[in-house]
């Protein structure tokens, strides 16, 4: 099936055995509230679009994530005291793109197996900057570097700093691998209820509005144009069909009706705005220094080499320090909470069964592997799920796992072709911000939609929802404005609390978890009964086999010992032996 078919129909998927069910069918005795229809998806989770469409869809996701990803090494390079024209800036950019591609491919194939992009984790910026500022002297004025510093001396200076960051990121990744693959995360999932998911997922979108607004404020006309075009294409023109050329041996050249605005709306909007910014820059119609200009990264492009494959230890062995490690570990917990929210949100959008324990365990474990690889390579950040790209799936109606795998390959190619990766640094911030605003608004709405499972006439539920979201927004903002407010006398504890309590997703999700599991309420009132029913029956009957490994499942099912592995698709949970339970 392709977007060029005249009457696209949802594909049939099996329930893992012999029966075939349509994606929108539900059991006859199912009495759930209205479930968002997924029949208008051109490609579902298990569908495989043609390779050329997969490339386009994957490239769309790549462009949508690149702005947030490359901003991490660009911010970090200044803190590492790199000069503006240092080609190492481009090397940092290509390294994080390359690593993100590897982990995206691995996560979508062997991890949680949902169409989720992996990229640099902003949570690591706080402990990284704290470590650099507290361990090393401030950077000299980069516009007038000391004459006695050669290029080699400058490189040695920033490389030592980066190796300290590598040590902390690598150790934190090892801890996340342990938490995931040993089943610690899955064991706690039983306490994750709709009233925990609502503030967690909702705050993923709400907590990032100020970042999108700040970037859009650099040049609102371009941001508004991007928003207008994306809305026009994805909502008003999504069913418009245009003739597209096609060829076959029997019929020769002919045309088919296509729906490009339904699946490529964000890509088309971004390209139009990007080209417009290029034209405005070329004719000098925007002032120098404006975020809407496309020539701000010219030095990085010129100084970046054409071909470069990042590899572990490329700038030396990581240096492990206690201060750096503790600060990075705090990022692990906030990242886990946010990623679990992303898994649930993505599953709901594509109409899949809620992720089982083994899939969540694998997903978190793979993200830990990503942090280890990022630390060893020297990206200056760990990796995590990108919430915004989940919103793109809802807009474009393409939820194929294959699409994200192609996106991972595109990231690896652009990371290896370093100059090509550096070209995308020219995408103006206002263009990215326009896409961010749309993506984060979709994620916020997905979080709110989970309220359909709970009793909204209950004052208990109203309190849990309102307080978790409001406090999750307000307290981190206050703490960001007062970074020295936490003074326990232990620097490492201060850093840990600072990172956790400045993360809205962690604060709101933690409050929702604690309040919903401690305040008295019936399972029906809390939405647990309906939530569990949907979890077992699957919203759209996308089989639970969607979370199985891509190969070797027949052997895994025959081997009984795999049932005790927390990351195995046959995992039954940790149980106490009958002899012990009887006693």
N, C-alpha and C positions, 0 to 999 in steps of 0.2 A: 504494500500500500504506500502511496506517496501523496504529497500535497498537491499533485497535479491530477488527481483523480476527480472525476466530475461529482460523484456522490460518495465521499469518504464515509466508511462505516467502521464502527469500533471492531477491532479484531476479537476473535473468540480466543479465550484462554482456558486452559484446563485447570481443574482443581487439584492437580497432582496425581490423579488416578485415571479414571476412564471417562467421567462425565465432562461435557463441555457446557460452559455457562457464559452468558453474555455479561459484559462488565457491569451492566446496570441492574442485573437481576439480584433479588434478595430472597431469602427463604420466606415461605408463605406466612410463617408465624412470627415474622420479624415486625416489631412495633416501634421502630426507632423514629425519631424526628426526621424531617426532610434532610437527606444527605445530598451534598452538592453533586450534581451530575458530572460524570466523567466521560460520557459517551461522545462529547464534542472534542475529545482529544484525538488528534490525527495519529499520534503514535503513543502507545502506552509503555509501561515499564519494560515489558518483555519484547516489544516490537523492535525490529531492526530496519531503520530507513535505509534507502540506497546510500552508497558511500559518498556520493557528491552532496546529497542533502545532509548527511551526518557531518560532513566537513563544514557546511554552512551553519548548521545549528551549533556545532561545537565552537566555531569561530565567533559566533554571537556571544556565547558564554565567556569565551576568552576575553573579548573586548570589554564585557561588562565587569569582569573581575580584575582586569589589569591595572585600573586606576588605584584601587585600594591596595593591591599587592606591591606595586612599584613605589608607592609612597613610603613604605616602611624602610627600604634601603636608602631612599633619598633623605629621609629624616635622620636615619642613623648615621649616614656618611658625614653629616655636619657635626654630629656629636663625637665622631671618631677623628675629627680634625683633618678631614680630607679637603684638598683644594677643589674649587668648583670645576676646574678643567682636568682633574685627575681621572684617567681612564678606569681606575679601580671602581669608580662610581658605577660605570656601566657593567663592570664585572659583578658587582653586588646585585644589580638588577637582573642580569641574566641568570645568576645562580639561584635566586629565589623563584624565578619563573620556571627554571628547569626542575628544581626539586618539587615545586607545586604540581608540575605535570606528572612526575613519577608517582606521587602519593595519590593524586586524583585517579590515575589509571589503576593503581593498586586497591584503593578504597572501593571504587565502583565494581571491581572484578572480584576481589577476595574479601573485602571488609564488610561494611554494612550492606553493600550491593544496592544502594539507592542512588539516583542521579544527583549526586552532591559534589560540587567543586571544592577542592582543597586549596588553601592559599595561606599566605603569611598571617600570623596572629598578632593583632594590635595589642593584645593584653600584655605581650612581652615588652612593649615599649617602656612602660613605667619602670619595672625593675632594671631594665637595661640602662636607661638614662640615670637612674639612681646609682647603679653600680659605677658607671663611668664618672659621674660627678663626684662621688664619694671616694673613689680610689685613685683617680688620676688628676693632674693639674688641669686648669681650664685651657682651652685651645687658644693659640695665639691668633692675632688678627690675620685672617686668611688672605685678605687683600694685600697685605704687606708681610709675607712670611720672612722669618729671619734668614739673612743671607748665608749663614753657616749651615743651614739645613739643606742637604742634597735630596734629590728625589728618593734615593734609596733609604736615607735616614727617615724621611717622612713616612715611607711605606712601612718601615720597621716599627715606627711608633704606633700607627693605627692598627697594624696587624697584631701587635701584642694586646691591644685593647680588645680587638675582636676575638682573640683566642680566649680571653677571660669570659666573654659572653658565650662563646661556644661551649665552654665547660659547663656552665649552669644550664644551658638549654639541653645539652646532651643528657645530663643527669636527670633533669625533669622529665625528659622523654622516656628514660628507663622506668621511672616511677609510674608514668601513665601506661606504659606497656604492661607493667605488673598489675595495675588496677584493672585494666581491660581483660587481659587474657587469663587472669586467675578468677574472673567472675565476680569481683567485688562490686562492680557497677550493676551487673544483672541481679545480684542479691538485693540491691536497694530499690530496684524498679517496682517492686510490689507496693511501695509507698508512693509511687508517682501516679497521681490521680488527675482527672480533668482540672481540678482547682490548683494543681501544681503546674500543669502544662500551660494553662491560660496566661498567668503572669510571666512565665519563662519565655514563651514564644512571642507574646505581645511586646515584651520589653526588648526583645531582639530588634524589633523595628523602631519602637519609640525611643530607645536609648541612643539611636544613631541619627536622629533627625537634625540635631544641632550640627553634626559634621557635614551632612548633606547641605544644610542651609548655609553654612559658612562658605563652602566651596561654590555654591550657586550664587552667593552674594558677591563673588568676585566679578561676575558679569551676568546679571539676571536675564538680559535679553536672550542669550544663547541657551541658558538653562530652561527658560520658559519655552523657547522654540523646540528644544529636545523633548520636553514634557508634552507639548502640544502635538508634535508629530507622532510620538510613541502612542499617545492616547487615541489620536485620529486613526492610526493604522491598526492598532490592536483591538479597538473597541468598535469604532464606527465603520471601518472598511474591512473588518476581518473576514466577512463572507463574500467580499467582492472577488470575482474570478476574472482573470485576464488570460488571453491566449499565450501559451508558452510553446516554443519549438520542441519537437521530439523527432526521433528517428528509429525506424525498425527496418530489418532486412526485407520484410514482406510489404510494408506500406511506404517505405522511403521516408521522406521528411513530411511531417504533419504537425498539427498543433493540438495541445490539450489545455483544458481550463485549469489554471493554477490559482492558489490562494496564498500569494507571498506575504500579504500583510498579516495573515493569521499566525504564521510561524516565524517570520523574520522581521517583525515590526520594530523591535529594539535595534537590530543591526542596521536596518534601513535608516531609522531616525538618527542613530549615532553617526553613520557615514555622511548623511546630508549635513548635519551640524558641524562635523569635523572638516568637511570640504569647505563649508562656508567660512569657518574660522581661518582656514588656510588662505582663502581668497581675501578676507579682511586683513590678514597679516601681510600678504603679498602687496596689497595696495595701500598699506599703512593707514587703514581706516580705524584701527584700534590703537590706543597709546602704547608706548613702550612700557614693558613691565606688566601689562594687563594679563590676567589669567586666561583670557580668550585667545592669546597669541599662540602660534604653533612653532615659533622659533626659539622658545626659551630653553630647549634642550639640545640646541645645535652643537655645542661643544662636546656633549656626551656622545652624540652620534658620530662625530668626526673622530673622536679619540678611542672609540670602542673598536676592537678587532672584529673581523668578520666571523671567524669560527672559533668556538671555545666550548669545551665540554667540562662543566664543573665536576669536581671529584672530591671525596673526603680527604682532608688533610692538605688541601691546596695552599693554605697559608700557614701550615704547621699544626702541631698537636694541640687539642684543647687544653686550657689551663683551668683546673677545678679549684674554686674557692668556696668557703662556707657561705660568705655573704652573698655571692652570686647565685649559688645553688638554692638557698632558701627563698630568695626573691623569685626565682623562676618557678619553683615548686608551687607557689601560690597561684601562678597562672594556670597550672594544670587543672585545679579544681574548678575555677571559673570557666575554663574552656570545656570541661566535661559537661557541666550543666548546660552550657549553651549548645553544645553539639547534640545532646539528647533531645533538646527542644527542636533542633533542626531536623533530626531523624523523624520525630513525630509529625512535624509540619510537612516535610517532604512526602511522607507516606500518605498523609491525608490528601495532599494536592494531587498525587498521581493515582489515588484510589486504591492504594495497596493496603494489605493487612498491617496493623500496627507492628512495628519491629519486635520480634521475639527477643528473649534474653541473649541467646547466642549471637544474634546479629549485632545487638548493641555492644556486647562484649568485644566482638571482633572489630567493630567500628572504632571504639575508643582505643583498643590496642593498636590498630593500624595508624591512628592519629599519633599515638606515642612513637611508633616507628618513624613517622614523618618528622617528628620533632628531633629524634636521634639523627636522622639523615641531615636535616637542616642544620643541626648543631655541628656535625662533623664536616659538612661542606663549608660552613661559615656564611650563612645567610643573615645572621643577626636576629633571627626570629624563629619561633616554632611555627607549626602549621595547624590549621583547624578548618572546620567546615565553614563555607561561605553562605551565610543566610540569604543574602541578596539574590544569589543565583537561583534559589528555590522559587523566589517570586517570579523569575523569568519563565519558569516552567508553567506557572499558572497563566501567564499572559500569552505565551506562544502556543500553548496547547500541545507541546511536545515533551513527553516525559520519558523518553527512551533512555535506557542505560547506555546503549551503544553511542548515543550522542555525546555523553559525558566522557566516555572512553576516547572518542575522537578529540574532544577538547583537551584531554590530558596529553595526547600525542602532539597536538598543535603547540601546547605549552613547552613540551620538551624540544621540539624543533626550533621554536622561537628562542628558547633559552640557549640552545647550542649555536644557532646562528645569531651571535650576540648583537651584531649591528641591526639585524631585523627586529630583535626584541627592543633595542633602544629606540627604534623608530616610534614605537607605540607610547614612548614617553611624551611624544608631542601631542597626544590627545589632550585637549584643554580640560582643565578641572571643571569648568561649568558644564561641559558636555557629560562628563562622568557623573556630576552631581545631579543632573536632570534624570539620568537613569537610576541613580541611587534613590531619589525621592519616590519614584514609581515602585522600585523593588521593595523598599522598606515598608511602604504603605500596604503592599500585598501581604507581606509577612505579618504585619500588625493585624490585618483583617483575618488571616488564617488563625492566629492565636485567639482572637475574640470569638470566632465561629465555634470553637470548642465548647463554648458556654451552652450550646444546644443540648448537651448531655446532662446538665445539672438543673436543679430546681431554682429558678431565678426569683421565685416568690419567697424564698427562705432568707431571713435576715442574717442568718449565720453565713450563708454563701456570699451574700452581698458584702459583708464585712471582710471576708477573706479575700475576695477579688479586689475590692476597692483599696484596702489597706496595702496589700502586697504590691499592686501596681504603683500606687501613689508614693509609698515610702521607697519602693525600688527606684523611682525616678528622682525623688527629692534628696535623699540622704547622700547618694554618690555625687550629686551635683554640688552639695554643700562641702563635701570632703575634698572634691577637686579644687574648690575655691580656697580651702584651708588645708593644704597638703601636710602641714606640720601639726595638725590637731591631735593625731595619735602619738602619744609619748608614753610608752610603757617602761622606758629605760633599757629595753633590749632592741637594738637596731634591727636585727633580723625579724623579730616579731612585728615591729613597726612596719617593715616593708611588706610582710605577708598580709597583715590586716589592711594595709593601705591598698594593695592590689585587689584583694577580695571585695572590700567595702566600696571601692570605686567602680565596681562592675555591676551595673544595674541588673543584668540578667541573673547574676548570682544572688544578689540581695533579694530581688523579687521572687525568684524561684525558691530560694531557701525559706522565705517567709510563708509562701504558699504551701510548701511541703510540711513545715512545722505546724502551721495553724490548722490545716485541713486534717492532719493526723492526730491532733490533740484536742481540738474543740469538738464536743459531742455532736453527733449527727448520724442519721441513718445512711446506709449504703445507697438507697434510692435517692435520698436528698442530695447526697454528694455526687451522684452520677456514676458511682462505681459499678452498679448493676448493669446499666446500659453500656457503659464503657467496656466492661468485661465481655458482655454479649457480642458487641461489635468486634472486639479483639479476637474472639473465637470464630465468629462466622465470617469475618472479613467484610468490609464495607461494600466492595464491588466484586468480591469473590476472586480477586487476584490471588492466586494460590500462595500458601506459605512457602512453597518451593521456590518462590522468587528470592528467598533469602538463603537458599542452598548454595553450596560452592559450585562453580561452573563445571567441574569434572570430579570423578572419583566418588560420587555419591553412592553408587551401588556397593562399593567396598566399604564405605563408612557405615552404611546401614547394616551390613553383615557383621562388622566388628562391634561386639557389645561394649568393649572398653571405651569406645568413643563417646558413649553416653555420659561419661563422667568428665569429659573435657568441656569446660565452660564456653569454648569458642566453636564447638562442633555443632552442626545443624541437628544432630540427634540428641543434644544435651537435654536431659530431663530435669535438671535442677539438683541441688544438693539435698540429699535425703538422709535421714537417720535409719540405720538398719532396724529390721523388725524386732530382733532380739532386744535391742536397746530400748526401742519404743515400748515393748510390752512390759519390760521391767520398770 
